[in-house]
Amino acid sequence: MLATSTVAEEILDLKTDRRAILLAHHYQDAEIQELADFVGDSLELARKAHEAEGDVIAFCGVWFMAETAKVLNPSRIVVVPDKDASCSLVEGCPVEPIRQYKLRNPDHVIVSYINTSIEVKAESDILCTSRNAVQVVNSIPAEKTVLFLPDRNLGNYVQQQTGRANMKIWQGSCIVHNTFPLRRLLEAKEAYPRAVVVAHPECPADVLRHSDFIGSTSAIIDFCRDSTAEEFIVMTESGVNFSLERVAPGRKFHYVANENCNCSECPFMRLNTLEKLRDSLLYLEPRVELSGDLIARALVPLERMLAIR
């Protein structure tokens, strides 16, 4: 059941009036995911934004995701329910040091995780998501030095998977995944000995070493859907529970609290609410506005990523 049916009805009416498509990340509250035309992870939503029809894209996620949608749909209006829905990875990777790095190392290849600002994307050679990061790095000639940014845990995982020695890694981290403590995972494994551990590669290396499956949010969902296991310990943002229960009904999913909030929720993702979504469709604000030059420069590395299947 929808938690706030009257607001939900207003949203659906506004969607029709505005000819809007509603995109929602797996980490959004369930009541938002229920209304979405499409729910996915960063790569899926980037592709869906590329295919979008209509006049308005209402992007329920964080700001950098909506910027990506705007780059792919410059003629459409792109709104986010809350402009303050940022990301610790974005905030930990300002653009000016990247520009200076490029000047000092013009022959290096900059691979930027999708969790970066549009300005950083525009300075990059190619983008990636947690789902395709290994493929992207493997597509770069072996003799080239790679700067991978901004998530150090994902970077370390990619380096391990690719065996690439000439890879420099920015030292950013996710305030949710990076603060999952190993001791709590071990406690959960003891409490649920039959559970399969699935983890996002933004988690620390010691957590990944004790995991049975490592993958992006959507890869985790697919794995749990296809697995014969009945119980899982899920090392990612707990908003994914809505999608997990939808594709794998009757299974048990356990979540481990991180050190920051003693929960497994992203405070930025949870800034979006039904009321804010309704208002964003009503007033078409907060709206993502980008210059033509910035869109053109960011589109190049984005299209390079989207070309990799």
PyMOL commands that set and color helices and strands:
alter all, ss='L'
color gray80, all
select helices_A, chain A and resi 5-18+30-35+42-51+63-72+88-91+95-104+118-122+133-138+152-162+177-179+182-191+205-209+217-226+238-247+269-271+274-283+292-306
alter helices_A, ss='H'
color red, helices_A
select strands_A, chain A and resi 20-25+38-40+56-60+77-79+109-113+126-128+146-149+167-169+196-199+213-214+231-235+252-255
alter strands_A, ss='S'
color yellow, strands_A
deselect
rebuild
show_as cartoon
